[in-house]
């Protein structure tokens, strides 16, 4: 998604940009396509503003990018022209 940056922040505060792409795996796209109507049904208008962006588990060298077992944060930054919004 253009204008979107995802950052991983580890326990020491080191910030690393995490690459993201549109889902290339057809199974992932199918899962996302199935989830959107379910969320819309359950949450009504709130679901219209949901964004899904799958992140890779490993980098090109095979190193784990994100771990569910380590303390850290994800920061999502949306750039829209001169306006920037950060969440996380």
SEKEKE-990281 format. One record per residue: residue number from 1; residue in three letters; chain; x, y, z of N, C-alpha, C in turn. Coordinates in steps of 0.02 Angstrom, whole numbers, plus 32768, in hexadecimal, padded with zeros to 4 digits. Atoms other than C-alpha are relative to their C-alpha. Layout:
SEKEKE-990281
REC   k   r c  nxx  nyy  nzz caxx cayy cazz  cxx  cyy  czz
REC NUM ALA A    X    Y    Z    X    Y    Z    X    Y    Z
...
END
This chain:
SEKEKE-990281
REC   k   r c  nxx  nyy  nzz caxx cayy cazz  cxx  cyy  czz
REC   1 UNK A 802A 7FC6 8000 8000 8000 8000 802D 803D 8000
REC   2 UNK A 7FD7 7FC3 8007 8049 80A7 7FCB 7FF5 802D 803C
REC   3 UNK A 8005 7FD3 7FC8 806F 811D 8059 7FFE 7FDF 8044
REC   4 UNK A 8004 8025 7FC1 8072 8095 80DD 8046 7FE9 8013
REC   5 UNK A 7FC1 801A 7FE6 810A 806F 8149 7FF2 7FDC 8041
REC   6 UNK A 8007 8027 7FC2 8112 7FE9 81CF 8045 7FFC 8020
REC   7 UNK A 7FC1 8002 7FDB 8199 7FF4 8254 7FF9 7FD0 803A
REC   8 UNK A 7FFC 802B 7FC6 81CA 7F71 82D4 8030 8021 8031
REC   9 UNK A 7FD7 7FE2 7FCB 820D 7FB4 8378 800E 7FCB 8034
REC  10 UNK A 7FF0 8035 7FD1 826A 7F38 83E5 8002 801B 8048
REC  11 UNK A 8001 7FEE 7FB9 8279 7F39 84A3 8032 8036 8012
REC  12 UNK A 7FCD 7FCD 7FF3 8315 7FA7 849C 7FF0 8043 7FDF
REC  13 UNK A 8013 7FC2 8021 82BC 8029 8431 8019 8006 7FB9
REC  14 UNK A 7FE6 7FFF 8044 8314 7FFE 838D 7FC6 7FFB 7FCF
REC  15 UNK A 8036 7FFE 8032 82A2 8029 82FA 801A 7FE3 7FBF
REC  16 UNK A 7FEF 8020 8040 82A4 7FC0 825C 7FC2 8002 7FD4
REC  17 UNK A 8037 7FFF 8030 8237 7FD7 81C1 7FF4 7FB9 7FE9
REC  18 UNK A 8014 8043 8016 81D8 7F37 8196 7FE1 8006 7FBB
REC  19 UNK A 801C 7FFC 8043 81B8 7F1C 80DD 7FBA 7FE1 7FFE
REC  20 UNK A 8043 801C 8008 8105 7EFB 80A9 7FED 8004 7FB7
REC  21 UNK A 8018 8001 8045 80B0 7ED0 8007 7FB7 7FEB 8001
REC  22 UNK A 8043 801C 8007 8005 7EA6 7FC9 8008 7FB4 8001
REC  23 UNK A 7FF8 8049 7FFB 7FE4 7DED 7FE9 8008 7FDF 7FBB
REC  24 UNK A 7FF3 8023 803E 8031 7D86 7F5D 7FE4 7FB9 8002
REC  25 UNK A 801A 8044 7FF8 7FF4 7CE0 7FA3 7FB4 8001 7FF6
REC  26 UNK A 8048 8001 800C 7F46 7CBA 7F5D 7FD7 7FEA 803E
REC  27 UNK A 8023 8016 7FC3 7F17 7C62 8001 7FF9 803A 8031
REC  28 UNK A 8003 7FC6 7FD4 7F40 7D00 8064 7FCC 8031 7FE7
REC  29 UNK A 8031 7FD2 801C 7EDA 7D6A 7FED 7FB9 7FE5 800B
REC  30 UNK A 8041 801F 7FF4 7E49 7CF0 7FFD 7FEA 8009 8048
REC  31 UNK A 800F 7FF6 7FB9 7E52 7CF8 80BB 7FEB 8048 800E
REC  32 UNK A 8011 7FBA 7FF6 7E52 7DB6 80B8 7FBC 8011 7FE1
REC  33 UNK A 8040 7FF3 8021 7DC1 7DBA 803D 7FC6 7FE2 8028
REC  34 UNK A 8034 801F 7FD7 7D5E 7D46 80B1 7FF5 8027 8041
REC  35 UNK A 8005 7FDE 7FC0 7D84 7DAB 814E 7FDB 8043 7FFB
REC  36 UNK A 801D 7FBD 8007 7D4B 7E54 810B 7FB4 8000 8007
REC  37 UNK A 8048 8000 7FF6 7C91 7E29 80FA 7FEA 7FEB 8046
REC  38 UNK A 8011 8015 7FBB 7C90 7DD1 81A3 8009 803A 8030
REC  39 UNK A 7FF6 7FC5 7FD6 7CD9 7E6B 81F6 7FCB 8035 7FF4
REC  40 UNK A 8034 7FCF 8011 7C5F 7EDB 819A 7FBE 7FED 8020
REC  41 UNK A 803F 8018 7FE2 7BCE 7E70 81D8 8002 8009 804C
REC  42 UNK A 7FFB 7FFD 7FB7 7C0E 7E6D 828B 8007 8047 801A
REC  43 UNK A 7FEF 7FBE 7FE6 7C49 7F21 829A 7FDE 8039 7FDC
REC  44 UNK A 8024 7FCD 8027 7BDE 7F7E 821C 8032 8034 7FE3
REC  45 UNK A 7FD8 7FCB 801F 7C2D 8026 81EC 8049 8001 8017
REC  46 UNK A 7FBB 8000 7FE7 7CC9 800D 8257 802E 7FD7 7FD2
REC  47 UNK A 7FD7 802C 802A 7D06 7F84 81E2 8016 8020 7FBF
REC  48 UNK A 7FEE 7FDF 803F 7D0D 7FFB 814D 8046 801D 8003
REC  49 UNK A 7FBF 7FE1 7FF9 7DAD 8049 8191 8038 7FCF 8011
REC  50 UNK A 7FCD 8032 7FF1 7E0B 7FA6 81B0 802F 7FF8 7FC4
REC  51 UNK A 7FCE 800F 8033 7EAD 7F8D 814F 8025 7FC1 8014
REC  52 UNK A 7FDA 803D 7FF3 7F02 7EE5 8141 803F 8003 7FD5
REC  53 UNK A 7FC1 8003 8025 7FB9 7EDB 8111 802B 7FC9 801D
REC  54 UNK A 7FD7 8037 7FE7 8011 7E34 8125 804A 8013 7FFE
REC  55 UNK A 7FB9 7FF1 7FFA 80C6 7E40 815C 8027 7FBF 7FFB
REC  56 UNK A 7FD8 803C 8004 8151 7DC4 8135 801C 7FED 8045
REC  57 UNK A 7FE4 8018 7FC0 8191 7D59 81C5 804C 8004 8000
REC  58 UNK A 7FB7 8003 8005 8244 7D54 8184 8019 8030 7FCA
REC  59 UNK A 7FE2 7FD6 8034 82B9 7DC7 8122 8020 7FD3 7FCB
REC  60 UNK A 7FE2 8026 8038 8319 7D93 8085 8038 7FD1 8017
REC  61 UNK A 7FCB 802B 7FE6 83A6 7D48 80EF 7FE6 7FC9 802E
REC  62 UNK A 801E 8034 7FD5 832D 7CDC 8154 7FFC 8014 8049
REC  63 UNK A 8005 7FE8 7FBB 8333 7D47 81F2 7FB7 8012 8010
REC  64 UNK A 8044 7FF1 7FEC 8290 7D57 8251 7FF8 804B 8008
REC  65 UNK A 800D 7FB8 7FFB 8248 7E06 823D 7FD7 8011 803E
REC  66 UNK A 802C 7FF5 7FC8 81C1 7DFB 82C1 7FF8 7FBF 8027
REC  67 UNK A 8008 803B 7FD7 81B0 7D83 8352 7FC8 800A 8032
REC  68 UNK A 8035 7FFB 7FCE 8116 7D61 83BB 801A 7FF4 8047
REC  69 UNK A 7FE4 8012 7FC0 818C 7D2F 8448 802D 8037 801E
REC  70 UNK A 7FD5 7FCA 7FE8 81EF 7DD2 8458 7FD7 803F 800B
REC  71 UNK A 8023 7FC1 7FF1 81B8 7E77 84A3 8011 8032 7FC9
REC  72 UNK A 7FF6 7FCD 8033 81A0 7F00 8423 7FBE 801F 7FED
REC  73 UNK A 803C 7FDC 8018 8127 7F70 83C8 8002 8003 7FB4
REC  74 UNK A 8006 7FF0 8046 80E9 7F8D 8319 7FE5 8047 7FFA
REC  75 UNK A 8019 7FBC 800D 80D2 803E 82DA 7FED 8002 7FB6
REC  76 UNK A 8018 7FF9 8045 806A 805E 823E 7FFB 804B 7FF1
REC  77 UNK A 8000 7FBA 8014 8085 8104 81E6 7FE1 8006 7FBB
REC  78 UNK A 8020 7FF2 8040 8013 8143 815C 8014 8045 7FE9
REC  79 UNK A 7FED 7FC0 801D 8055 81CD 80EC 7FCD 8011 7FCB
REC  80 UNK A 8030 7FE8 8033 7FD2 822F 808D 8012 8047 7FEE
REC  81 UNK A 7FE9 7FBD 8013 8020 82C1 8032 802D 801B 8036
REC  82 UNK A 7FD8 7FE1 7FCC 8068 8338 80B3 7FEA 7FEA 8045
REC  83 UNK A 801C 8015 7FC0 7FFD 82EB 813B 801B 7FBB 8013
REC  84 UNK A 7FE8 8041 7FE8 8044 825B 81A4 7FDA 7FEF 803E
REC  85 UNK A 8022 8019 7FC5 7FE4 81F2 8221 8024 7FC2 8018
REC  86 UNK A 7FE0 803B 7FE4 8035 8174 8296 7FD1 7FDF 8031
REC  87 UNK A 8028 8027 7FD1 7FDE 80EA 82F5 802C 7FCA 801E
REC  88 UNK A 7FDA 8037 7FE2 8027 806D 836F 8025 8017 8039
END
